[in-house]
Amino acid sequence: MEQLLEILSEIQPDVDYKTCTTLIDDEWLDSFAILSIVSELEEAFDIGITPADIVPENFNSAQALYQMVKRLQEEG
């Protein structure tokens, strides 16, 4: 989770990722930030994020992103 929070903070530093649960709903993340996050997560965690994974439910919070990463790692 710490590595994920570091990645998010580098991409969009002015967000409190530990408490925010509306990253997409409140437009904290724009499409460029989402693409950057996808790219960084794929590289850092050796996973493949498909367009089907890029939905608000997976990107609204750091916890949701973490759960998606864990799921994709398990699916291998």
Protein Blocks (a to p, Z undefined) as FASTA:
>chain_A
ZZmmmmmmmmmmmbcfklmcclmmnomacfklmmmmmmmmmmmnopaddfklmcfklmmp
mklmmmmmmmmmmnZZ
